[in-house]
């Protein structure tokens, strides 16, 4: 039973004090294992007798406890069922009764529970939510709608399925009618409180949540309840698209108020209806089109309106996507008005943009760069313009072209650099078609000459060392960045040196954009996949380029500032990838900088993108330099890496494990250094094997075992290693890594060190196979069998496997082999797995006494499986030089384990000397036949069909 409530409360209070935090957090961790802990936390949250900070700490602790302790990997509840039932029964009521700060944490806890339990294991949740909605309590409704949105928004990105539609229908049947009623009562409350600022604001926030839930409920299909009431619902939404009340206006030009969010949400919802339900919504859309136009032509340039402007533009983009509505724009005068009144005001620079350029340069870059500016005015206006261009290319090019010419003339005659910025942006907007890919723009507007525009209007800005506004300099760099794919190698040879020179600019945005463009150009490949700029092009100036990039990165040594600019580190990474082994002469310089940066940022890892590229860059150094000077890198990198482990820098640990492993893999032969010997014991500590660490740790341990085999045996570390294998095998998410470790053990340690454990190993695997084992598990098991069968020369072999199988259960092998092994062989995909299968099957045929004597039919089936594999023999595996880093803009980036691709593990070839399997099989069979006095030939004659006999004998000739 958990400790009393006062003790838990004192521990929670102590976690707030930095001096007591670690000790108190460890004590709470111990309390987590006791029954009823979660309910004590909820009692603290509910009690007014505790101070607000303690209640908040309890709410946070409860949320984190639920996150990690609600369900097992297979979905089963970890907590006792009575505790689960009590939490579900009490949580909604508690959430709506506590202050807002606590409400948020409990609402997130409900969402976590719903992620696994809703709706089949929590079919009362919607009834509970609906029963607590009220016509007159905004605070309660806000909490309920927050929870509803957090659950229902999961449907937005999902593909349609019967299960999904069943869940949505379950919700709609209960929540739909209540939603429409609440929409009506909220409208009445807003009207009734139009002169009461606080109440008006709160009910407007309820309306904002209602609009979010309206989108959620509509995201997959048009709900019948909405279809039946579409005229009413859309007329009410239109009312709030045009609604204004001075009491809802914010004084800060940069702070959006609740009404801006309501209107933006309505535009977003109407965009969905225009895209998916135009057949039902088409006759009702005209008022929204008119109002969106009026909003866009009257709204001010203040940043607080940005979200609304971008959503209104997205709505008009959806309108322009439908041919019958798009024709309304097919007129030169109308297009002129669109450009004049909507496009130009939203692509022209504002004072707030210039201020951000100067005061928050890194935020300006992130907001401006490629797809990251989805909700900016410029991006939304560009998407609208490009949609019109898609429909009326000639007309839009002509109309916009006139404005481009006028703006360029204005720059020439008056020196107005803002005019040139607008002209350059407009040209890029109508010259590029489609999204910017990793290699730039794929297709362009054939009515425009991109290279000519660059030469006439952009090149001079790129080349000039003085006299050019920084934003215009950035425009020139960004033009090259955007249209990098349209330039030939010869054109790039001329443009690349001045681009690199801009790294020397004193302006933060200029040199950062230069690094972004340089990195993307170095990534650029031709149609055959070869880099436009290869090692021979970049190596001559790589040292100076890298030194300068490090100088920019290390300009401010404060941890948070040093890691602020991930774009510079990404450029470092790319240079190292391109110059490959040309990195060797730079090893000392690079180690100095990497170690310095690592030691600084480990004190406060604050930018996951930066330190991901940092470790990818270190991975490139290890990959290309360690094979040439392994001891140097091992010696130099051990200290900073060990400090990361000793100081429990959890963000860096998965990367460090991968780099340690890559260093070992670079020198697979020879004994472990003292550094790595010291690592073995910590690596075997079970508490280190948490989810995010497992892939890196498994790779590291698999790399240590071959080099430290003798010490592992003499130090009695075989059993702890197999204990880790057992733990990994018990979870679907880690079972494959368990096989990696097991294979390292089998290939590295003597049979005498493993034999006593082998029946237990097989028992664990069989337990998993008898359940609903996935295909990949069966494939890894078959690969494991083939590995054991192939290692007869070290004391393993098929008979060793069979003997241990039958120790687990008499006759186990004869059941397992035809049911799992033989059918799965042909499903192996990777060439090295298929090659190992060829060798394992061949040795089973030639060297197994059991197959020779007891399993005559099995011998024939094995031979047939071998011949089928040889119909499509595995080819030698080419070296994998492709390096594709993780997408740091993906929503899943930074969650769990992120592999380092610069030093990714190469699949091990257990038989490198066997290059062409067909002649090897023939010669091995022939030698075995001679060794065994013609027995193999006899088996072929007696056990095979004439067709199989003919094929096999052709290999043996």
N, C-alpha and C positions, 0 to 999 in steps of 0.2 A: 504494500500500500504506500502511496506517496506521502511525503512529509506533510506537516500541518501547513495551513495557508500562510501563516505569519512568516514562517521560515522561507517559503518560496518568495514571498513579497520582499523580504530582506535581501535575498539573493538577486532579485530583479533590480532593486534599488542599487545594489553594489555594482551591477554591470554598467551602470551609468557613470560610475566613478572610474576614470582611467587607471587609477592606482590599484583598484580591486577587480578590474574587469575580467582579466584572464582567470583568476582564481574562482570568481563567482560564475563565470561562463562554464568552467569545467565542472563545478558543483551542480549547476543546472543540467548539464549533460548527463550527469549521473542520475539526477531525479527523473529524467525523461524515461528511463527504463522501468519506472514504477507505475503500477496501474493507477488510473485516475488523475495522472499529472495534468492532462489537457483540461479536465473539468475544474481543477484548482485554478488554472490560469483564467478560465472563463469567469469563475467566481470573483477573482481579483478585478477583472475588467468590469464586472457588473456592480462592484461595491463602491459606493460614494465615500466609504471610510478611508480609502487609500488616496494618496495624492495623485494628481493627473499624470505625472511622469511615470509613476509605478504602474498605473493602469495602462498607459500607452506601451510601456515596456512589456507588460503581460500580453497585450494584444499582438505586438510584434513577435514575441516568443511563441505565442499560439500559432500564428500564421506560419512561421518557419518550422515549427514542430509538425504541423499538418502537412507541410510541403514535403518533408522527408520521411514521415512516419505514417502516412494514411494508408498507402497500398504497397503491396509487394510488386515485384516486376510482372507477375502474372495477373495482377489486378486484385488479388485477395487482400482483404483488410488486415493490416498489421495489429490494430487495436482490438480489444475484446468487443464483441458485437453489442453488448449493453452500453459500452462507452460510445461506440459509433452512433447508436440509436439516440442516445441522450444529446449528443452534439447536434445531430440533425434536427432534433425536436426543439432545442432551445436557441439555436444560433440566430435564426431570422428575427425572432422577437427581441433578443438581446441587441442585435445590430441596430434596430430602429429606435432603441431606447437610449442609446449612449450618445455622447457628444460626437461632433463631425469627425474629429481626428481619429477617434476609436472606430467610428463607423466605417471609415475607409479600410482599415486593417481587417476588420471582421468581414467586410464585403469581399475583400480579396481572398480571405480564407474560404468563404462559401464558393467562390469561383474555382479554387483549387480542388475542393471536394467534388464539385459538379463535374470537373474535367474527367474524373474517373467514374463517378457514380450516376450522373444524370444521363438519361432519365430512368433507365430500367431499375437501378438500385436506389433511386430517390424519386419515386413517382409522385410523392406528395409535395415536392418543392414548389411547383407552379401554383398548386392550390393554396399553399401557405403564403406565397407572395401575393396572389390575387386577394386573399382574404384580408390582407393588411393594407391594401390601397384605400385611401380615403378621399372624399371630395373636398376636404378643407384643411388638410395638414400637409403643407409643402415639404417639411423636413422628412416626414415618414415616406412620402412618395418619392422624394429624391433618393433615399437609401434603397428602396425597393427597385426603382428603375435602374440605379447604378448596378445592382446585382444582376437584374434581368439582362441588361446590356452586356455585362461581362460574360454571361453564359451564352447568350444568343449570337454575339458577334463572332463566335467560333465558326458559325456556318458560312461566313462570307467567302472564304477562299476555297471551300470544300467542293469536290466534284459531286454531282448528283448521285444518289444511291437510294435504294429502298429503305435502308436503316435511317439515313438522314431524313428522308421525307416522313417516315413514321415518327421520328422525334419532333420534327417541326409541326406536324399535324397534332401531335399530343399537346404541344404548347398552344397552338392556335385555338384548339377547341376550348381551352380553359382561359387563356390570356387575351385572345382576340376581342371578345365582346367587352371585357373590362377595360381594354386599351382604348377602344372607341369612346366609351363612357368617360374615361379619365381625360381624353383629349377635349371633350366637350366641357367638362367641369373645370379643367385648367384654363380654357379660354374664358369661361365665366369669372374665374378668380382674377385673371389678369385685368379684365374689364372692371371688376369691383374694386380692385386695389390700384387703379391707374394713378392715384394721387398719393399712394403710400409707398415710398421709395423702397424700404426694406422688404415689405411683403411682395411688391411688384418684382423686385430683383429675384427673390426666391422662386416665385411662380414662373418667371421667365426661364430660370434654370431647370425647372420641372419640364417646361415645354421643350427645352433643348434636349433633355434626356428622352422625351417622348419621340422627338424627331429621329434620334439615334436608334431607338428601338423599332420605330417604323421602318427604317432602312434594314435593320436586322431581320425583321419578320418578312420583308419583301425580297430579300437578297437571292433566294433560290427560285421562287415561283410566286405568282401573284396570289396572295391569300384571298380566299372567297369572301371573308368578312370585309376586306378592303375593296374588293371588286364590287360588292353589293353597295358599299357606301362611298364609292370613289369620288363622285361629284361633291359630296359633303366634305370628305376628308381633304380633297385637293383645294376646295374653296377656302377651308379653314387655314391650310398651309399657305395658300396664296395671301391670305389676310396678313399673316405674320412675315411674309416676304416683303410686304410693303408697309408694315407697321412701324411707327416711330413714336417715341416718348422721351422727352428730354431727361427724365429721371433715370433712364437706362444708359445715358451717354457717359463715357469715362472722360476724366480730365486729361489723362495722359494720352498723347497722340500715338504712343507705341503699344498701349494696352487695349486689346479687344474686349468689349463688354459682352454680357450674355446675349444681347440682341444680335450682335454680329455673328455669334456662333449659331444662334437659331437660324438666321437667314442663310448662312453658309451651309448648314445641315440640310435645309430645305432644298437648296440648289443641288446638293449632292444626291439627295433622294430623288429629285425630279430628273437628274441625269440618269440614274438607274432606270426610272420608269420610261424615259425616252429611249434608252438602249434596249430594254428587255420587253417592255409592255406597251409599245407605241400603238398597237391595235386597240387597246383599251384607253390609253391616255392621250392618244393623238388629238381627239376632238376637244380635250380639256387643256391642251398645252399652250394655246395662244396667249392667255393672260400672263403665264410665266415667262414666255419669250419677250413679251412687251415690257414686263417689269424688270427682267434681267437687263435688257437694253437700257432702260431708264436708269437703273442703278449704276450701270457701267459708265454712262455718259454724265452722271451728276455727282458721283461719289468723289470725295477728295483723295489726295495722294498720301494721306497719313498711313503709317504702317499698320495701325490698328484695323484698317479695312482690308489688308492684304488677303486674309483668309477668305473673306467674302468675295472679293474681286476674282480671286483665282477659281473659286467654286462656281461663280456665275459664268466665267469664261468657259469652264469645263462643260457647263450646261449648254451654252451656245455651240460648243464644239460637237456635242452629241446631237444637237438639232441639225447642224450642218452635215452630219454623217448620214442623214436619211435623205435620199434623193428628192422626194417631194417637198421637203422643207428647205433643202439646200438651194433649190431654184429661186427662192426669195432673194438670194444674194447674187444671182447671176445677172448683174447689171453694173456697168462701170460707175455710175453715180452712187449707187448703194454701196459698192465696194469702197469707193472713195470715202464715204462717210464712215464705214467700218474702220478703215485704216486711220482716218483723221481723228475720230472720236473715241475709238476703243483700243486699237492696236498701239498707236503712237504714245498716248498717255501712259500706257502700261509697259512699254519697252524703254522709254526714255529714262535716263538717270534722274533720281531724285536726290535731294540734299541728304536724306537719311541713308541712301546707298553710298554716297561719297563719305559721309561720316563713318559708316561701318568699314569702308575700305581703309580709312586712316586709323580708326580707333580699335577695331576688332578684325584685323586682317584675316586671321585664320577662319573666323566665322563667315566672312565675306566669301572666301574661297570655297568652303564647304557648301555654302548656299548656292553659289553660282555654278559649281562644277557639274557638268553632264546631268545625270538623272537625279542628283541630290536636291534640285530646286523645284520639285514637283508642285509645291504650293506657293511658289513665288509668282508675282504678277507677270514677270518676263516669260517664265516658262509657260504659264497658262495662255498668255496672249500669243506666244509662238505656236503652241499646239493648235489654237483656233485658226491662226493664219495658215498653217500648213494643211489643215483640213480643207480650208477654202482653196488652197493651191492644188490640192489633190483633185478637187472637183473642177476647177476652172484655171488650169495652169497658165495658159496664155494671158488671160485677162488679169489675174492676180499679179503675175510677173510684170505686166505693163504698168498697172496702177502703182504697185509698190516701187517699181523701178524709177518712176517719176519722183517719188519722195526721196529715194536714195540719192538721185542726181541733185535734187534741191538742197539736201543736207550737205552733200560734199561741196557744192558751190558756196554754201553759207560758211563752211569751214575755210575754204580758200579765200573768200573775200573778207571775212570778218575775224578769222582765226578762232572761231567758236569750237573748241575741242569737243564739247558735248554733242554738237551736230555730227561730228565725225564718228563719235561713239555710236550714236543712233543709226547712222548710215551703215556702219560695219555690222552692227547687230542685225539690222533688217536684211542686209545682203545674205548673211549666214543663214537667217531664218528661212529665206525662200530658195536658197541654193542647195541646202541639205534636205534630203528626203529620208524619212524613217528615223529610227533611233540611232544614237551614237553607240557603236559596238566597241569591243576591246581594240579593234583595229581602225576605229574612226567611222566616218560616214561611208556606207556602202554605195548608195546611189545618189545622184545629184540632178538638179534641174538642168536639162540639156539646153535650155534657152539662155543660160548664163555661162560665161567663161571665168572659171574660178581662178585659174593661174594668172590670167590677164588682170583681173581685179586686184589680186595680190601684188603683182608687179607695179601696177599704176598707183595703188592707194595704201598698201600695207608695208611693202618691203622696206621703204625708207624709215618707217617707224621702228622696225625691227633692228635696223643697222645703226640708227642714230644713237650716239652715246650721251648726248645732252639735248635739251630743247624740246623734249617730248613729254607730255603729261603721263604720269605713271599708268593711269587707266587706259590711255591710248596704247602705251607699250604692252599692257596686258592684253588688250584687244588683238594686237598683232600676233602675240604668242598664241592666244587662244584660237585665232584663225588657222594657224599652222596645225595646232593640236586637233581642231575639228576636222580639217580637210587633209589630214596626214596621209590618208590612203590614196588621195588623188595625185600626189606628187611622185614623180619617177625617182629612181635611185640617183640619177644625175642632178635632178632639181634639189633633192635632199642633200646631196653632197655640197651644194652651194648654200643651202639654207641652214644646215646643221651647225656649222661653226658660229655664226652670229647668234643662233639660239642658245648655244652653250655659254657664249659671252654674257648673256643676260643673267646668268647665275651670279655674276659679280655686281649686280645692281644693289644699291643700298636699300631699295624698297622691298619690304617683306612680301607683298603680293606679287611683285614682278619676279623676284628670284624663285619664289615658290611655284608660280605658274611655269617658269622656265624649267624647273626640275620635273614638274608634271609632264610637260611636253617632251623633254629629253627622255624620260622613262618610257613614255608611250611610243616614241619613235624607235627606241632600242627594242621594244617589244614587237614592232611591226615586221611582218613576214611577207614574202612574195607568194605567188600562186602555188609554188612548189613546197611552201612551208619553211623556206630558208629565211633567216633574218636579213633584213635590208642592210643593217649594219652588224657585221660579225666581229669576231675576236680580232681579226687583223686590222679592222677599221678603228676599233675603240681602244685596244691595248696601248697604243703609243701615247695617248693622253689620259689614260685611266687614272694614273697616280695623281696627277694634278686635279682632275675632276673629283676624285674621291676625297682628297685632302680638303678641297674647298667645301664639299658637301658636309663633311664632318665639322669644319669650322663654323658653318651656318647652324648646324644642329647644336653644337656645344657653346654657342654664343652666350646663352644664359644658363649657368650651371644649376639653377634651382630645379629639383626633380620634375615638378609639374610643367615648367617652361621648356626644359630640355626635350621632353617627350610630346610637346604640343603639336609639332608639325610632322605628321606621319608621311607626308608626301616626299620630304627630303630623304627619309630613311628608305622609302620605297624605291627611290632613284638609286640609292647606294646598293640595295639588293639587286636591282636590274643590271647595273654595271657589272657586278660580280658574276651574275649568271651569264652575261654575254661574253666576258673575257675568259671564262672557264679556268683552265690551268694557268692562264696568264696571271692569275692571282698570286702565284707562288712567290715572285720577287717582292710582293707587297705585304707578305704575311706579317712581318714585324709591325709595320705601321697599322695595319688593320686590327691586329690583336690589341695593340695599345688603345685604340679608340673604342673598340667593342667592349673591352674590359672596363674602361673608364665609364662608359655609358651604362653598362650593366650595374656597376657598383652604385651609381647615382640613382638610377630609376627604381632599383629594388627597394629603396626606402619608402617609395610611394608610387606603386604602379597605377597610373591614372588614365592612360590612353591605350586601350587594348589594340588598336590598329597600329600604333607606333611600335609597341613592343612585339607584336606579331611580325612586322617587317624586319625589326631588329634581329629577331631570332632566325628568320628566314635568311637574312644576310649572313649571319653567323653559320647557318647551315650550308650556304654556298661556299664559304671559306673552308669549312670542314670537308665538304665533298671534293673540292678541287685541290686543296692544299694538304690535307691530312695524309693521303697516300704517299706524298713525297717527303713529308717531314712529320710523321705521326707523334714522335716523342715530344717535339716542341709544342704542338697543340695540346697534347694531353697535359703536359706540365703547366702550361700557361693558363689553360682554361679551368683546370681543376679547382683552383682557389676561389674564383668568383662563383662557379657553379656550386661548390660545396657550401659557400656562404648562403646561397639561396635556399638550399635544403636545411641548413642549420637554423636559419631565421624563419623557416616555414613560410616562404613567399609563395603562397599557393597559386597565384596567377602565373608564375614562371615555371613551376615545377614540371608540368607536362612537356614544356619545351626543353628543359634541361635534361630530362630523361632521354628524349629523342637525340639530343646532341651528344650526350655521353655514349649512347648506343652507336651513333654514326662514327664517333672517334674509334670505338672498338672495332667496328666493321671495316674501317679503313685499314686495319692491320689485324687480320683474322688469325694469324699465326703467332706463336710465341707465348710465354707466360704473362700473366697479369702483372701490371706494375703495382707498386705498393699503394698508389692512389686508388686503383680499382679494387684491390684486395680490401681496402678499408670501406669500400662502398657495399660489399656483399651483405654484411650483417644488417645495415639499415634498409637495404632493398628488400630483405626478407621479412621486415616488420609488417604484420598484417594491417595495422592502422594506416599505412601509407597507400594501401591498395584501394583507395576510394575511386569512384566512377571515372572522374576526369583524368586520373593518373594512370589507369589500367593500361591503355594501349602503349604509352611511352615506357612504362615500367616493364611490361611484358617484353617489349623489344629490347630493352636494356638487359634484363635478366637472360633473355635468349642469346644475347651477344656475350655476356659474361661467362655463361656455362662452358662454351667450347674452350675459352682461354684459361679458365680457372678450374677445370675438371678435377685435377689431382687434389687441389686444396679443398674443393667442395666435398669430395669423398672423405678426405682425412679429417675434415672439421665437422663431420656428421651433419652436413647441410642438405643432404639429398632429401631427407624426410620433410624439412620445412619447405623446400622447393615444391615437392609433390603436394604438400598441404595447400600451397598457393594454387597449384593446378586444380585441386579439388574445389577450392572456393570459386575459382573462375568458371569451372564447368557447371556450377550450380545455377548460373544465371544465363539467360539467353543472350543478354547484351555482351557478355564477356567470354562465352564458351570457346569462341574461335581463338582468343588469346591464350586460353588454357592449352589448346593443341599446339600453339607456337612453342610454348615452354616445354611441353612434353616431347616434341620432336627434337628440341635442343638437347634434352636429357638423353634420349635414345641414341642420338648420333654422336654424343660426346663422352658419355660415361661408360665404363665397362659393364658388361652384363652382370657381373658379380655384385655390383653396387645397386642394381635395379631389380634383380630377379625376385627378391623377397616381396617387393611391392607390386609386381606386375599383375597378379590376380586382382588386387584391390583396384588398380588402375582400370582394368577391364570391367570390373563390377560397376564402377562409377559410370563408365561409358555405356554399358548395357542398360543401366537404370534409365539413362537419358534416351536411349534408342527405343526402349519399350513404351515411352510416352509418345507424345506427338512431336517427334523430332523433325525440325525443318530440313529441307534438302541440303542446305549448306553444312549442317552438322553431319549428315550422312556422308557427304563428300569428304569432309575432313577426316572422318573415321576411316573411310576407304583409303584415303591417302596415307593415314597412319598405318593401316595394315600393310599397304604396299611398301612403305618405308621399312617396317620390321622385316617383311619377307625378303627385301632386297639386301638386308645386312647380315646374311648368313655367314659371311667371312669374319664377323666380329662376335659370333656366338648367338645371334638372333636367328632370323629365318622363319619360314612359314610353320615349321614344326614347333618351334619355341612358342609361337603365338597360339597354335592349336592346343598344345599341352596346357598352357595357362588358361585358355578358354574353358577347357574341360575341368580344370580345378575349381572354376567358379560354379559351373553346373555341368554335369555329365551330358555330353552330346550337344553342348551349346554351339560349338563351331559349325556343326553340320546343319543346324537351323539357321544360323546367322549368315553363313556364306552365300547360299543361294537366294536368301530373302533380301539381303541388304547389299552385300559386296558386289556380286555379279551384276545386278540391275543398275547399280549406281556408277559402275566403272565408265559406262558409255556417256554418262552425264557430266563427267569431268570436262572442264572447258580450258583451263589454263594449260598451255603447252608443257610446262615442266611437270604438272600433275599427271598429264597423259603419258609423258615420258617415264615417270616413276612407275606408273601403272604397268607399262610395257615391261619394265625391268622386273618389277615385283611378280607379275604373272609368269614371266619366263623362268624366274628362279623357283617359283612355286612348282612349275612343271618339272624342272630338272633336279631340284635339290630336296624336295619334300618326300620323306619316307611315307608319311601318312597318305599323301595324294597318290603315291606310287602303289601302295598296298591296299589301303582301306577305302579310298574315295575314287574308284575307277570312273564313275559317272562324273564326279566333280573334276577329275583331270580333263575329261573331254569338254566339259562346259567351260573350264578355265582356258583351254586351248581355243575354243570358239570365240571367247571374249577377247583373247589376245589377237586373233586373226582379224576380228572386227575393228579393233583399235588400229591395226596396221593398214587397214584400207585407207585411213586418213591419218597417216603418221604425223606426230608432232614435229614441227620444224624447229631448228635452233632459234633461241630467243635473242633478238637483237638488243643491244644496249639501249636503255631508255634515257634519252637526253632531254626529253620534254619536261619543262618545269612550268606548272600552272599553279599560281598561288591561290589561296582561298579568296572568296569574294567577301570583302569586309563590309559590303553594303547589304549582304544577305541578313535577313532577320535572325537567322540561327547562328551567325558568327559570334564567337565568344562564349557560346553555351556549351559546356562540356569540353570535349577534347578537340583541339585543332591540330591536324597533322602538319608537319613541316615538309613541304614538297621539294625544297632544294636539296634535302638530304634524305629523301624517302628511302625506305628499306627496299633493296632489290631482292626479288624472290630468289631463294637459294636453290642452286642446282646441285642436288646430292650426287649426281653422276656426271660431272663436267667432261669426263673423258669419252663418254658415249655421245657422239654428235649425230650419227645417222643410225636410227634404231633398227631399220630393216636388216642391214648386213650384220649388225651386232647380234640380233636375235638368232639369225642363221648360224653364225659362227659359235655362239654360246651353246645353242642346241646341239650342234655338231660335236663340239668338244665334250659336252656332257654325255652324249651318246657313246663316244669313245671311252670316256672315263668309267662309264657304267656298263661296259661290255655289250653295247647295242640295245640296252633296255629302252631307251627313248624311242628308237626306231620300232621296237616291238609294240610299245604303247600306241604309237602313231598308227601302226597297221591294225591293231586290235580294237582301238577305242574310238577312232575318228570315222566320220563318213568319208566316202571316196572323194567328195569335193574338198572337204577340209584337209584330208590327207594330201591331196595334190598340191594345194596351196602351201601347206607347211613344208613339204618336201622340197618345194621350189626355193624356199629360204635356206634350207640346209645343204643345198648342192654346193 
